[in-house]
Amino acid sequence: MSDIYESAANSLGLFSSPCLTKVELRVTCKGISDRDALSKPDPCIILKMQSHGQWMEVDRTEVIRSCVNPTYSKVFTLDFYFEEVQRLRFELYDINSGHNGLREADFLGSVECTLGQIISQRKLSKALLRPGGTVGKAIITVSAEELTGNDDYIELSFSARKLDDKVAASVSEIHLCLTSSLCLPQTVMNNLNPVWKTFKVSLNSLCSGDHERKLQCTVWDWDSNGKHDYIGEFEASFTEMRGAIDGRQVQWPCMNPKYKVKKKNYKNSGIVILNQCKIIKMHSFLDYIMGGCQIQFTVAIDFTASNGDPRNSCSLHYIHPYQPNEYLKALVAVGEICQDYDSDKMFPAFGFGARIPPDFKVSHDFAVNFNEDNPECAGIQGVVEAYQACLPKLQLYGPTNIAPIIQKVAKSASQEVHTKEAMAYFILLILTDGVITDMADTREAIVQASHLPMSIIIVGIGNADFGDMQMLDGDDGILRSPKGEPVLRDIVQFVPFRNFKHASPAALAKSVLAEVPNQVVDYYNSKGIKPKVPSEYQSSRPFGP
């Protein structure tokens, strides 16, 4: 099986696409052995990431002198991509006194994992693998936390008092501008004590996520003829605005620099008051994953006769001793990513379109391991083995019906709805070699599944015409059931494998999984379900409702 995995994961590494979010990693060690009987080690950890098969240094911690249980203050910040396998290696060195370089350092061992494994467990502890491959007594623990806040929204309620009257006859309309593109019109005209309407803005738009950034706020008497009169200005940061979260008022003097120079007893041109600051938390994909939401991965494989006799080398199901077929490549590429977010690593695997033993009746939702009571396989490796083992026992037949398998997974997903908690989200990977024959039933099944915590990925295997399959993917329009009911959410992603025939399997996984994080968040937001927040993270989060 190692050849299959090596081929499927050959180029898994860094991509140029925008990252989903940034995460911070903190590292501690326990029980580092003394290599020198006369002194304790001076440990340092180097973080490396695999890129195109090579281990590249990302960053390193400080050196902690004479310590066997170091807790490093250095924080590693990494871009996180759900749709990629990001392989990490933490290398532990004993830095000799008087030297900070690695040339004179002793390599004590390393720990390898993926970023997804750390994130899904929030805190990952592994024994150090020493030079030579033996397991040491030292334990490296890595904890993860998302850098959050920039996507959150805030509601602000401003007012002012005793503003300068810029027009002798009457006051027209006073605007408060927090930025050059964010100006608030007055709700009551002709009033030097204006109250502005409560408004909502993202932290990204307000201050680019920089809580200390000074905003140059201005106040204007807005005239309809376009000749606006400048009243004054003040500086404010989001950190200052947060003072109004608990109901207290935050005030700033509105200053006119010209008056300050010209008028001897000038104090201000009025007072601007923030009466309320309310933070509206926009929950992220990692909020749900770190809150305990598991990705339940299920695979369904097409065993119809159009695939060809598996004993024939031209068959799409042919098992080559060294080169995995397209079914295996797609399965491993997608499954290897999803498995990091499932704690028990047990994956249901089903087949459709074959006659199965003992009576050889056609089934469209049979367990690949032939255990209908427990269709789960141990890890992606177990799914691969079950797939290969079942091929000689089946009679490939037809037709290509996928509605039954969608309904089967949807039944499991529907049980999660009743919990009203974000504990499990289902991803169904369907691998098929031809256009489905139960399109009406499939459309109905997808529309019903769009109400559930579930996404569907369909990969077209082989060279068939998959034109009709594109309609299942909502990118070109809204999918509807035969009765006209629209999908509640876009949950289907379809791609032909041939589009990635000359690319790495990682490119396929990236294509089909990139939308999943938003689909997860959209589902739980639509149901008003908030992620669980682990107690150890509650105190360290920047802010929240």
N, C-alpha and C positions, 0 to 999 in steps of 0.2 A: 504493500500500500504506500510505502514511502515515495515511490516513483510518481504515483498519482498526486500525492500532496505536493511534491516538489514541482511538478508540472503546473498544477493549478495555482500555486502560490509563488511562482518563479519571480514575478516582477512586482509583487505586492510591496508598496513603499510609498514615497511621497508623491503627491499630485499637486497641480497648480491651481486647483479649484478653491474657491473661498471656503474657509473652515467653518464648521458649524458653530463652534464656540472655542473659548480658551479655558484650559484647566490648569490648576496649580497642584504640583506634587510636592509632598513633604516626606523626608526620609529619616528613619531611625534605624539603628542596629543594636543588637544585643548579643553578648557572648562572643566577642571577637577574641580569638586565641592569641596568646602571647607567642610570637615567633622568636623573640629574644628573651631569654630567661631573666635577664638583668633589667629589662625595661618594658613598659606597656606600649602598645602600638599607637601610632599617630595616624588615625584612619582618615581617608578621603574617598568619596564616591564619585565616579565619573558616569554620567548618563550618556548612553549611546542609542541611536535609533537606526534601524535597518532601512537603507535606501538602495533600491536596485541591487540587492544581494550583498551590499557592503555595510559594515557597521561604521556610522559616522558620529563623532562626538557632538553632543548637543550643548552640554554644560557640565560643570563640576562643582562639588560642594567645597566649603572651606576645610582646612585641615584642623582637626581637634587633637591637641597634644595629650598624650598619655591617657587614653580613654578606651575602655573595652565596651562601653555601652553608649555610643555617641548619639545625640539628637542634633541634627544639623539645622542651622538657622536659614541656610540657603534654600530658596524655593524655586523649583523648576517650573517654568511656564511653557506649556505646549499647546499648539493648535490641535483641536480634536476633529476627526472626520469619522462619522459613524460608518460610512460606506467603505472604509479601508481597514485592513489589518495593520495596525501600527505597532511594530515589534520593538520592544525596548530591552536594553541590557544595562543593569546597574553593576559596575565593576568596582570592587573594593580594593584599595591600595593602602599599604603602610608606608607613609612618607618618612624617609629617614631624616633625622634631626639635621637642621642646617640646609636642607634641600627641599624645595617645593615642587620640583619637577618630577616626572615619572621615570627618568633614566636611572635614578638610584633607588627607586621605590620597589617594594616587594608586592607582587600581585597576590592577593589573598583568596580571590575567587569572584564569582559573579552570580547574578540572578537574572533570568530572562522571563519576560511575560509580555502581554500586549496591553496597550493603553485601555482597550475595552474591558479587559479583565479587572484592572484596577478600578475603573469607573463603576462597573456593575457591582463590585463588592465594597466600594467606597474606601476600604482599607485592605490591602493585600499583604500577607506575610508569607515569606518563603525562605527555606533553608539555603544557605550559601553553598553553591557548587564549587568545590575547591579545584585547583589545578590537578589534572589527572582524572577528573570526573567523579571523585568521591564527594559525598554529602557531608558538609561540615556542621558544627554545632551552632555556628553563628546564624542569627535570623535577621533578615532585612525586611522592614515593614515600610510600605509606601501608602500614603493616604492621599486622596484626591478631593479637590473642591473646585467647583466651577466659578470662574470669574463672571459674576452676574451683575445686573443692574442697568445696563445700557438700553435694554429693550423694554424696561418698565416705563409706565406712564405716571405722570403726576397731574393732579388737579389743583389749580391755584385760584384763589379769590382775592383780588386786589381792590383797594379803595384809596382815596386821598382826601386830605383836608387843607383848606386855606391855600389853594393854588393861586398863583399870580393871575390877575385878570389882564389878558393881553388885548382885549377889544373893549373900547370904552362903552359902546352901546350895550352889548350883550355878549355872553360867552356862547360860542357855537357848539363844537363837539370836541371833547378832550380825549386824545388817544395816548395809551401807554404802550411803548415799544420795548419789549424785552430783548429782542434782537432785530436786525435789519429786516427780517422777513416775518416777524411775529409781533403784530400790533393789535391792541385791543381797543375797539370802539367803546365809547361811553354808553351806558344803558339809559341814563337820564340826561337829556340835553340841558344846556344853560345852567350848569351847576358847578361851582368851584370846589365842591366836596363830592367828587364823582365816585360812583361805585361801578366797577367793571364786572361784566358777566363772568361767572366761573368758567374756566376753560381747561381743556386737557391737552397735554403735549408730551411727547416721548422725551426721555432724558437724552437720547441720542440727538434729537433735533435741538433741544435746549442748550446743551453744553458738551455734546459729543462724549458723554459719559464721564467727563472730568468734573468732579464735584467741587473742586476748588477754583475752577475757571471763573474769572471775573466777567460778568455780563455788563456791557455798557448800555444801561437802560435810559430811555429818554421819554419826556412827556411833552406833548404838542397840543396846541389849540388848532384843531383841524378845520380848515376853511374849504368850502365847496369850490371856490375859485382856484384852488391849488396853491395858494400862498399861505402855507401853514406857519403859525407862530410858535417859535421855540420857547418853552417854559423853563425847562431845566433837565437835569440828568442825575443819575446816581449809579453806583456800582453795587452789584449783588452777585453772590455765588449760590449754587444749589445748597451747599452746606449751611449757609445763612438761612435760606428759605426753609430748610428742614426744621428750624426753630418753631415754625408754626404748625407742626404736625399735631402737637398735643393741645391745640386750641389757643395757644398764646399768640399774640400779635407780634410781628416783626416789622420794624419801621426803619425807613431811610429818609434823611433830608434830601429834598430835591433841590439841587444846586444849579444856579446859572453862573458860569465862570465870569461873564462880562459884568454882571451886577456885583459879583464878589470883589472885583477890582475897582469898579466905579463908586459903589455905595459904601460909605464908611461904616454904617451900622447894619449892614446886610447880614442876615442869618441864613435864610433859605427862601426858596420860592414855593414852599409848601412841604407837606409830609406825605410820602407814599407808604401805604400800610398793606402788609400781607396778612389777611385775616385767617386764611386756612391753607394748609399744604397737605394734600392727601396723596399717598403713594398707592398706585394700582399695580400690583405685582403681575407681570406677564410670565407665566410659568414656562420653563424651557423643557426640551427633551431630556436633558440631564437631570433636571429636577425630578422628573418621574422615574428615571432609571435609578438615580441615587436614592430615591424614596422607596425603592423595593420593587418597582414594576419589572416584571420578567418578560422577555421576548420569547413567546412560544412558537418555535419554528416547526413547520410541517412540510413535508415534500410529497408530491404526487407525480408519478411517472407513467408515461404513455406506453402501453404494451400492445398497441394495435398492430395488425399484420403489415401495415404500410411501412413499418420500420425495417422489415426484411428479417430473414431467418438469422438469429444471433450467431449461428455456427458459420455463417458466410461473412467473409471479411468486408463485404460491401454493406452489411447491415449497420444501421445506426446504433444497434445494441451489441455489436461485436466487441468482445473483450480482448484487446491487444495486450500482450504480455508487458509491453514497455510504454505504450502510448494510450492514455485514457481516451475514451470516446467523448462525444460532445455532452452526453447526459452526465457523465462523471465530472467533466470540467465545470459545467454550470452548477451542478449540485455542490461540489466542493468550494467553488469560488464564493457562492452566496452563503452556504451553510457555515463556512469557516468564520465568517463575520458574525452571523447571528448567534453562534454557539457561545460567544463571550458574554451574552446577556441572558443566559439561561443557566441557573445555578446547578440543576441536576444533570444537565447535558444529555437528557433523554429525549429523542426526537421521533415522533410518529412518522412512518413512511408508508405510503399507500400506492397502489397501482390501479390502472383502469384500462379497460378494453381487451382483457385477456380471458381465456378459459382457464380456470384454476382447479387444482385437485381438491378433493378426490373425485368429484362428479363432473368436473370440467364444464361447468356452466359459466357463462360470461358474467363478469363482475366489473363494476365501475368504481368500486371503493374498497378493494381488498387490501389486507395488511401484507406488505412485502415480505415480512418474516413469517407469514401464514399463521400468526397468533392473533386472532380477532379480539381476544380479551385484552391483549397487551401489545399493540402495534408499535411500541416505542423501541428504538434502537439506541445502543450506548454510544453516544457521540456521532459525529459525522462519519468517522471511521466505521462505526457499526452500521450506518445506513448504506455505505458503500459495499460492505461485505454482504448485507442482506440482499441488496440489489443483484450483486453478482451471483449469489447462491440461488436466487429464485429463477433466474433465466432458463436454466435447463428443465425446470419443472412446469413451466407455463406453456400454453398454446396461444401464440399471439393471434388476436382476432379483431374485434371491432364491435360497434362503431366508436368514434371518438366523442364520448360524452363526459363533460367535466362538471356539470351541475351537481351530480351526486356528491362529489368530493368537496365542492364548495359548501354544500349544505351540511356535510358531516363536520367540517371544521367550524362552520357557523354555529352549529348546535353547541359545541364546546365554548365558543366565544360568548354565546347568549347567557351561559351560566355565570359569566363574569359580570354581566350587566347588573344582576341582582345584588352583587356585593356593594355596588356604588363606591368602589375604591379602585385606585389605579394599581392593580396588582398583576395583571397579565394582559398583554397585547399579542394578538396572533398574526403571524406571517405565514401565508400559504404560498409555497413555490410549486408551480405547475410546469412540468417539462413535457412538451408535446411536439409531435412531428408533423401535424397537419391541422387543417382548419376543422374546428369542432362541428359536430353534426347536430348538437342540441342547443343551437344559438338562442332560441326563445327562452328555454328553461335556464340557460346560463345567465342571460340578461336579468331574468327575474331573481335568480339566486344572488347576483352581484348587488342589485338594488336593495334587497333585504339585508345583505351583509354590510352595506354601507352604514347601517344604523348600529353596527357592533364594533367592538375594539378589534379590528381586523383589517389587514391589507393583503392584496393578492398580486403576486408576481408571476407572469407567464413568459416563459422563454421558448421560442419556436426553434426546434431542432431540425437540422437538415435543410433542404433546398425547396421546400414546398412554397406555394403562393399563400402568404399569410395576410393578404390584403384585407380580408373580411375581419381579421382579428383586431385590426387597429381600432375598430369601433368600440371595443371593450375598454380601451384606454381613453379616458375622458379628455385627453389633450386637444382633440379636434371637435369637441362638442360635448353636450351633456348626454350621458347614457341613460336610456329610459327602458323600463320594463315593457313587455308587449301590451300592457294595459295603459302605458303612458306615464307611469310613476317615475320621476327622476331620481337619480342617486342622491343621497343626502351629502355624501362626500366623494371625492375622486379617490378610489382605493385601489385601482388596477394600474399596473405598469406592464406593458408588453414590449418585448424586444426580440428580434430574430437573432439567434446565436451567430449566424453567418456574418452579421455586421461586425463581429468581434473575432472572426476567424484568424485574423493576422495580428490581433492585439493580445495582450495578456489577459488571463481570466479576471485579473483584478479590475480591468477596464469594464468588463461585463458587470461585475458586482457593483462597481461604482455607479453605473448607469441605472441599474434596477433598484438600488437601495437608497439613492440620494434623496428620494422624496419621503422615505419612511419616517424620519424624525418629525417632519411637519404634519404627516398624517396622524401620528401618535398624539401630538399636541392638539391638533384640530379636533380630534375625537373627544379627548377629555375636556377641552374647553367648551365644546358644544354641550356636554353633559353637566358642566359646572363642577367637575370633579377635580379637586386639588391634589397635588402629589403629597405623599407623606414626607415629612421632614425629619430625618434622624435627629435624635436629641443632641448628638455630639456636634451637629452642624448648625443647630438653631442659634447658638450664641455667636457663631463666627460669620454669619451671613451679613452683608453690608446693610441691608434694611429689608423690611417687609411690611405687609399690611397688619 
